[in-house]
Amino acid sequence: MIALIITVCAIALPAQCQDEHLPMASGASPRQCAMSAPPYIAKWVDEHPQWRVVRWHCEIPHSNDKA
């Protein structure tokens, strides 16, 4: 499994930033994740208008990370 990690900052408090982990399709490669990320990011932004995305990347979660 691969995850899309977006770093978002609050519009009202730009210094308040956090990472959001969005699971991607099982079996997707990092390249497939990167190619299909923009619609997922757009949907997340549409559902969370109080946040703005400042960066994003795809990664394979480590087994000791929280799900």
Long-range contacts (C-beta under 8 A, 24 or more apart in sequence): 1-26, 1-60, 1-61, 2-28, 2-29, 2-30, 2-32, 2-33, 2-58, 2-59, 2-60, 2-61, 3-58, 3-59, 3-60, 3-61, 4-33, 4-37, 4-40, 4-41, 4-56, 4-57, 4-58, 5-56, 5-57, 5-58, 5-59, 6-41, 6-44, 6-53, 6-55, 6-56, 7-53, 7-54, 7-55, 7-56, 8-48, 8-51, 8-52, 8-53, 8-54, 9-51, 9-52, 9-54, 10-50, 10-51, 11-49, 11-50, 11-51, 11-52, 12-50, 17-54, 20-44, 21-61, 24-58, 30-58, 30-59, 30-60, 33-58, 34-58
